[in-house]
Amino acid sequence: MKAYNWGILGTGNIAHKFTRALILLNNAHLYAVGSRDAERAAKFATEYRITRSFGSYEEMVANPGVEIVYISSPHTEHLEHTLLALRNGKHVVCEKPMSVNASEVNIMVEEARKQGLFLMEALWPPFQPSYIKADEILKSGKMGRLLHMRGKFAFISPYDPELRTYNMKLGGGSLLDIGIYPIMDILRYMGEPDSILAASVLSPTGADESTSVIFKFGDGRMAEAYSSFTTMGGVSTEFNCEKGNLIHTRGRDRNQHLVLEFPNDFDDRIFTPPAQGYQYEAVEVMNCLDRGLTESPVVPLSFTLTLARTLDAVREKTGIRYPGRDR
Ligand SMILES: NC(=O)c1ccc[n+]([C@@H]2O[C@H](COP(=O)([O-])OP(=O)(O)OC[C@H]3O[C@@H](n4cnc5c(N)ncnc54)[C@H](OP(=O)(O)O)[C@@H]3O)[C@@H](O)[C@H]2O)c1
């Protein structure tokens, strides 16, 4: 089995979680970490026994040993950091959202294609065992046709203009941070809608505290997505089909629960594997590279572009504006 040298770009919250997941994989070698600050990089390297640490992203991506760069900077920095890695000949996994608007995502996709390198948005849920099981059930025909979906991702993150999640210069707001997940689900299972209705509640910085979106399809199907930093709404996606419902939730225990409901067979809990398995997306990246692929068939770049265009359309309707980065 070929082992790949990973380089972690950025040392924030998700970089820690993703690095801990990489440790679980025999073919992932924690080779390098780059930070804007040399001491932070060195501390991170010591904590996870990473071979090399660098006090700048430029040095890290230029190192010939690095093969895959994991971009964990804030959304607004993804474009610059992804291009930096690709232009240094590295494969890239970039945190979600790929960038703050679709035209920037297009630039990233074109660069990866030009360089013949792998690029994937770090949309981890489709690689989770519970998600794969949900796919299997929905595709089996057991539930009948999928007519309606309702997805939500909401938790309380008190207002603080200094936080990344409320700072518009860093792409703040619930839509791009967490609303992206229910919207991803809806696009994956129902396709692109014919029309979108949407509204947001904006915080004093202009970041959306909460966003609600309704998707309408020409053939009568509908879907709703909700994201919020002001309610304990939790994380779930409900699939309402002709013959029953499938409910996919992340419980308070942080495990994923899949519940099937039929009129005569209610609340049949069938699957509770662990959540937050970031290793599954890393496995996908290395499997793709083993097969010589430059994108994942599960989260292809065409999907990332559709998702970015949909998020743009929602922002257009709700008045979420990123200074100088709207389109
Ligand atoms: N997949 C998931 O489940 C998940 C979960 C949370 C977040 N995310 C995504 O991951 C990205 C980072 O989120 P996070 O919560 O990890 O953020 P965070 O804790 O603020 O960390 C971001 C890191 O990016 C680096 N950075 C580079 N340029 C920066 C700038 N101008 N301002 C601030 N930091 C900068 C910093 O590392 P250095 O100082 O070391 O350079 C910082 O520690 C976001 O795009 C978010 O959507 C994904």
The ligand as a Gaussian input file, in Angstrom:
#p B3LYP/6-31G(d) Opt

LIG

0 1
 N      -15.315000      19.749000       8.006000
 C      -15.764000      20.229000       9.145000
 O      -16.460000      19.552000       9.926000
 C      -15.387000      21.617000       9.543000
 C      -15.523000      22.011000      10.873000
 C      -15.095000      23.291000      11.228000
 C      -14.588000      24.135000      10.249000
 N      -14.499000      23.726000       8.960000
 C      -13.967000      24.629000       7.921000
 O      -12.571000      24.774000       8.150000
 C      -12.163000      26.121000       7.915000
 C      -11.466000      26.624000       9.168000
 O      -12.347000      26.588000      10.248000
 P      -11.813000      26.516000      11.767000
 O      -13.019000      26.446000      12.613000
 O      -10.769000      25.491000      11.903000
 O      -11.180000      27.972000      11.899000
 P      -10.071000      28.476000      12.921000
 O      -10.109000      27.678000      14.171000
 O      -10.210000      29.944000      13.000000
 O       -8.701000      28.117000      12.189000
 C       -8.357000      28.652000      10.945000
 C       -6.838000      28.606000      10.790000
 O       -6.531000      29.127000       9.515000
 C       -5.297000      29.801000       9.540000
 N       -5.474000      31.121000       8.882000
 C       -4.965000      31.471000       7.693000
 N       -5.303000      32.706000       7.352000
 C       -6.070000      33.174000       8.358000
 C       -6.710000      34.416000       8.588000
 N       -6.646000      35.423000       7.712000
 N       -7.402000      34.564000       9.737000
 C       -7.487000      33.572000      10.625000
 N       -6.887000      32.364000      10.470000
 C       -6.185000      32.169000       9.336000
 C       -4.879000      29.912000      10.994000
 O       -3.800000      29.003000      11.192000
 P       -2.296000      29.539000      11.425000
 O       -2.431000      30.749000      12.277000
 O       -1.644000      28.405000      12.065000
 O       -1.729000      29.855000      10.092000
 C       -6.089000      29.478000      11.793000
 O       -5.755000      28.766000      12.943000
 C      -13.419000      26.888000       7.525000
 O      -13.458000      27.050000       6.137000
 C      -14.571000      26.022000       8.011000
 O      -15.727000      26.089000       7.197000
 C      -14.875000      22.479000       8.608000

